[in-house]
Amino acid sequence: MSPRPGRALRRALTAIVPVTALLTLAACGTDTTPAADSAKAAGADPAGLSAARAAMTKYSARPDKIPVTAPVGKKIPAGKKIDFILCGVQSCKDLADFFTAGAKELGWDVKQIATQGTPESVQAAYEQALRDKPDAVVASGFPRAVYAKQLAQLKQAGIPVVQSNADDVAGDGISLLKNGPKDVAVQGEMLASWVVSDSGANADTVYFDLPAYTILKPVKDTFAAKYRQWCAGCGLDTVDVPITAIGKDMPDRVVSYVRSHPKVTHIVFSLGLLNVGVPAALKTAGITGKHIAVNVGDAQNYQYIESGLSDAAMALNSHEAAWLQVDALARHFTGQSMAVDQKAVLPNMLITGKDNLPSADGDFPLVEDYQAQFKALWGLS
């Protein structure tokens, strides 16, 4: 199976990555910094291991319910026009397509506006939305600093802006924000639960991170905190990686690190795209026995898990997040608050192997019948 790094890069640059990262790539460093004493404890802490295993069991169960249960309760008006501003990578296009499918169920028309992820193209897209005068604007990945001027104008015009997967907060023009910094921290706990459980609380771990993507910092911090709590004395290093390594020398970086740190047992990546090509590179280098987990899985990493080349992945809630945005706007258009959607906790899922992998074909929904459940809230079933 070919790693196909180009395709994987396009698909795996997930919408959780803020576009500010694209503006600061040249400033990214490549330093390796120890995050904990590399010496392992003489014996595993039974309490820590038990807690990690309990967390892993909880997170590896496939969710079966959407996070909103209250029906809209009013007739949702058709004919609404929505502008969805893309972020310039495939994952944002996927999110927009999921949103469009949900909006179509309500008889809404969605216009997708492309960008290249640069400040100029993002601002131009928001200027286009101002000219369109839609009933709402939806976007993913852009922090408000990029489009502050246009956001103020949209707010003045009474046009709600719905965001997701951005290093930002709701309010002051942003009517809804899902998968913000507080929401994604749990992903680090999920990954830590797997590493500690898989190792029997006797791991030596390296965590490869993309520091320019500031939305990922809560993931890294929570991983480190839970890892230390559950695996006292276990080794943990963090390696900061520049975006320029993706699709180029990332596999070589991993091989080089592991060769110089032969005691490493587990390799964790803050985004699945960092793992593209790594399993093959490790095999070519004759390096075996290393266990790999990624944050935000994608088709390539799910295929790795299915074929036994990688071990675990945090699966993101793109389908459910997109339809939650539709639900929030349905409530807004019927004169209700979006608070129920803002408070809702979107599901995530920990893939621990091919036994609980729903599909290796792409970005699968976590809640299998999420569409039917949302449509019931909208009075369509």
C-alpha positions in Angstrom: 0.0 0.0 0.0 1.5 3.3 -1.1 1.5 6.1 1.5 0.5 8.7 -1.2 1.7 11.6 0.9 0.3 14.3 -1.4 -3.3 13.0 -1.2 -2.9 12.4 2.5 -1.7 15.9 3.1 -4.6 17.4 1.3 -7.2 15.3 3.2 -5.5 15.2 6.6 -4.9 19.0 7.1 -8.0 18.9 9.3 -10.3 21.7 9.9 -9.2 22.0 13.5 -6.0 23.6 12.2 -6.3 27.4 12.5 -5.3 29.3 9.4 -3.0 31.6 11.4 -0.6 28.7 11.2 -0.4 29.1 7.5 0.8 32.7 8.0 3.7 31.8 10.3 5.3 28.7 8.7 8.6 30.2 8.2 9.0 30.9 11.9 8.5 27.2 13.0 11.3 25.6 14.8 12.5 22.0 14.9 13.9 21.7 18.4 13.5 18.6 20.5 12.6 19.3 24.1 12.4 16.8 26.9 9.0 17.0 28.7 9.8 14.6 31.5 12.6 12.5 33.0 13.3 9.7 30.6 13.9 7.2 33.3 11.0 4.9 33.8 9.6 4.0 37.2 10.8 0.7 38.6 7.2 -0.6 38.5 3.9 0.6 37.1 1.5 2.4 39.3 -1.6 0.0 39.5 -3.9 2.9 40.3 -2.7 5.0 37.3 -2.9 2.0 35.0 -6.4 1.2 36.2 -7.5 4.8 35.6 -6.0 4.8 32.1 -7.7 1.6 31.1 -11.0 2.9 32.4 -10.6 6.0 30.3 -9.6 4.0 27.2 -12.6 1.8 27.6 -14.9 4.8 27.8 -13.4 6.6 24.8 -13.1 3.6 22.5 -16.9 2.9 22.6 -18.6 4.2 19.5 -21.1 7.0 20.3 -24.7 6.3 19.5 -26.3 9.6 20.3 -26.0 13.2 19.0 -25.2 15.7 21.7 -28.5 17.6 21.3 -31.9 16.2 22.3 -34.3 19.1 22.4 -36.5 19.4 19.3 -36.5 22.7 17.5 -40.2 22.7 18.1 -41.2 25.2 15.5 -41.5 25.1 11.7 -38.1 25.7 10.2 -38.3 28.2 7.3 -37.0 27.0 3.9 -35.3 29.1 1.4 -32.5 30.4 3.6 -29.2 31.3 1.9 -25.9 30.4 3.6 -22.4 31.3 2.6 -19.8 28.7 3.7 -16.2 30.0 3.5 -13.7 27.3 2.8 -10.2 27.3 4.4 -8.2 26.0 1.4 -7.7 22.4 2.3 -9.7 19.3 1.6 -10.9 18.7 5.1 -12.7 22.0 5.1 -14.3 21.2 1.8 -15.5 17.9 3.4 -17.0 19.8 6.4 -18.7 22.2 4.0 -20.2 19.3 2.0 -21.5 17.7 5.2 -23.1 21.0 6.2 -24.5 21.4 2.7 -26.1 18.0 3.0 -27.8 18.9 6.3 -28.9 22.3 5.0 -30.4 20.7 1.9 -32.8 18.7 4.2 -34.2 22.0 5.3 -34.5 23.5 1.9 -31.6 25.9 2.3 -29.2 26.9 -0.4 -25.5 26.9 0.5 -22.9 28.8 -1.5 -19.3 27.6 -0.9 -16.7 30.3 -1.3 -13.1 29.1 -1.9 -10.0 30.6 -0.4 -6.3 29.8 -0.5 -5.9 30.1 3.3 -4.1 33.4 3.0 -5.2 36.6 4.8 -6.0 38.3 1.5 -8.1 35.4 0.2 -10.0 34.9 3.5 -10.8 38.6 3.7 -11.9 38.6 0.1 -14.3 35.7 0.8 -15.8 37.6 3.7 -16.1 40.7 1.5 -18.0 38.4 -1.0 -20.3 37.3 1.8 -21.0 40.9 2.8 -22.0 41.6 -0.9 -24.2 38.4 -1.0 -26.0 39.5 2.2 -26.8 35.8 3.1 -28.9 34.7 6.1 -25.8 33.4 7.8 -22.1 32.8 7.2 -20.4 29.5 8.2 -16.6 28.9 8.3 -14.0 26.7 9.8 -10.4 27.3 10.9 -10.1 31.1 10.7 -9.3 33.1 13.9 -11.2 36.4 14.0 -8.0 38.4 13.7 -7.9 37.5 10.1 -11.4 38.8 9.3 -12.1 41.2 12.2 -13.2 44.1 9.9 -15.6 42.0 8.0 -16.9 40.3 11.2 -17.8 43.7 12.6 -19.7 44.6 9.5 -21.6 41.3 9.5 -22.5 41.8 13.1 -23.8 45.3 12.3 -25.9 43.8 9.5 -27.4 41.2 11.9 -25.9 38.3 10.0 -24.8 35.4 12.3 -21.4 33.9 11.9 -20.9 30.2 12.8 -17.4 28.9 13.4 -15.8 25.6 14.2 -12.3 24.2 14.8 -10.7 27.6 15.5 -8.5 28.9 18.2 -11.1 31.5 19.3 -14.1 32.1 21.5 -17.8 32.7 20.8 -19.2 36.2 21.1 -18.7 39.6 19.6 -20.0 38.6 16.2 -19.3 34.9 16.4 -22.7 33.3 17.2 -21.5 29.7 17.6 -18.0 28.2 18.0 -17.6 24.4 18.2 -14.3 22.5 18.7 -12.5 25.4 20.3 -9.5 25.1 22.6 -11.6 23.9 25.6 -13.3 21.3 23.4 -10.2 19.6 21.9 -8.2 19.1 25.2 -10.0 15.8 25.8 -8.2 14.4 22.7 -4.9 14.5 24.6 -6.5 12.5 27.4 -7.8 10.0 24.9 -4.3 9.4 23.4 -2.7 9.2 26.8 -5.2 6.6 28.0 -4.2 4.4 25.1 -0.4 4.8 25.4 -0.5 4.0 29.2 -2.9 1.1 28.7 -1.0 -0.4 25.8 2.3 -0.2 27.6 1.0 -1.4 31.0 2.1 2.0 32.4 5.7 1.3 31.3 6.2 3.5 28.3 8.9 5.7 26.8 7.1 8.1 24.5 7.9 10.7 21.9 5.2 13.2 21.0 5.6 14.9 17.6 3.8 18.3 17.5 3.1 21.2 15.2 3.5 24.2 17.5 2.4 26.7 14.8 -1.1 25.1 15.0 -2.1 26.7 18.3 -5.4 24.9 18.5 -3.4 21.7 19.1 -1.6 23.1 22.2 -4.5 22.0 24.6 -4.2 18.5 23.1 -0.4 18.3 23.8 -0.7 19.8 27.3 -3.5 17.5 28.3 -1.7 14.5 26.9 1.4 15.3 29.0 -0.6 16.0 32.2 -2.6 12.7 32.0 0.4 10.7 30.9 2.4 11.9 33.9 -0.5 11.3 36.2 -1.1 7.7 35.0 2.5 6.8 34.1 4.7 8.3 36.7 8.3 8.0 35.8 7.7 7.1 32.2 9.8 8.8 29.6 8.2 11.6 27.5 9.9 13.9 24.9 8.2 16.4 22.7 9.6 17.1 19.2 8.4 20.3 17.5 8.1 19.9 13.8 7.7 22.6 11.0 4.9 22.3 8.5 7.5 22.1 5.8 8.4 18.5 7.0 5.0 17.2 6.0 5.2 15.3 2.7 8.9 15.7 2.7 11.3 14.6 5.4 8.9 13.8 8.2 9.5 10.0 8.0 13.3 10.6 8.1 12.9 12.8 11.2 11.1 10.0 13.0 13.6 7.4 12.0 16.5 9.6 13.1 14.9 10.3 16.4 14.1 6.6 17.1 17.6 5.5 16.1 19.1 7.9 18.6 16.5 7.1 21.3 16.3 3.3 21.0 14.3 2.9 24.3 11.3 4.7 22.8 8.3 2.4 22.8 5.5 4.7 21.6 5.3 7.4 19.0 2.4 9.9 19.1 1.6 12.5 16.4 -0.5 15.6 17.1 -2.1 15.2 13.7 -2.5 12.1 11.6 -0.8 13.7 8.5 2.5 13.6 10.4 2.4 9.8 10.3 2.1 9.5 6.5 5.0 7.4 5.2 6.4 6.8 8.7 5.5 3.1 9.0 7.2 2.3 5.7 10.2 4.3 6.7 10.6 2.5 10.0 10.3 -0.9 8.3 12.9 0.1 5.7 15.2 1.2 8.5 14.8 -2.2 10.2 13.1 -0.6 13.2 10.4 -2.8 14.8 8.3 -2.9 17.9 7.3 0.7 18.0 3.6 1.5 18.7 2.0 4.5 16.9 -1.0 6.6 17.7 -2.3 9.8 16.0 -4.6 12.6 16.8 -7.3 13.3 14.2 -7.3 10.2 12.1 -7.8 10.1 8.3 -8.3 7.6 5.6 -4.5 6.9 5.3 -4.1 6.3 9.1 -7.2 4.2 9.2 -5.8 2.0 6.4 -2.6 1.8 8.5 -4.5 0.5 11.5 -6.5 -1.9 9.4 -3.3 -3.4 8.0 -1.5 -3.4 11.3 1.0 -0.7 10.4 -0.3 1.8 13.1 -2.1 1.1 16.3 -4.5 3.9 17.4 -6.2 7.1 16.4 -8.5 9.8 17.7 -11.4 10.1 15.3 -12.9 13.6 14.9 -16.6 14.5 14.8 -16.7 16.3 11.4 -20.1 15.0 10.3 -21.8 15.7 13.7 -20.2 19.1 14.0 -21.4 20.2 10.6 -25.0 19.1 11.3 -24.9 20.7 14.7 -24.1 24.0 12.9 -27.2 23.4 10.8 -29.2 22.7 14.0 -28.0 25.9 15.6 -29.1 28.0 12.6 -32.4 26.2 12.5 -33.0 27.4 16.0 -31.8 30.9 15.2 -34.1 31.2 12.2 -37.1 30.2 14.4 -36.3 32.9 16.9 -34.5 30.7 19.4 -31.1 30.8 21.1 -28.2 28.7 19.9 -27.2 28.1 23.5 -28.3 24.4 23.4 -25.8 23.8 20.6 -23.1 25.9 22.1 -23.3 23.9 25.3 -23.5 20.5 23.5 -20.4 18.3 23.9 -19.6 16.8 20.5 -18.5 13.2 20.5 -15.0 11.9 19.8 -13.9 8.3 19.5 -10.6 6.5 20.2 -9.8 3.9 17.6 -7.7 1.2 19.3 -7.3 -1.2 16.5 -9.1 -2.7 13.6 -11.6 -4.3 15.9 -13.3 -1.0 16.7 -12.5 0.8 13.4 -15.9 1.6 11.7 -14.4 2.1 8.3 -11.0 2.5 6.7 -12.4 4.2 3.6 -12.4 7.8 4.8 -13.9 10.2 7.3 -16.7 8.2 8.8 -19.5 9.5 11.1 -19.0 8.6 14.7 -22.8 8.4 15.4 -23.9 6.0 12.7 -27.4 7.3 12.3 -26.7 11.0 13.2 -28.7 12.2 10.2 -31.9 10.5 11.3 -31.4 11.8 14.9 -31.0 15.4 13.7 -33.9 15.2 11.3 -36.1 14.0 14.2 -35.2 17.2 16.0 -36.1 19.2 12.9 -39.5 17.5 12.6 -38.6 15.7 9.4 -39.2 12.2 10.5 
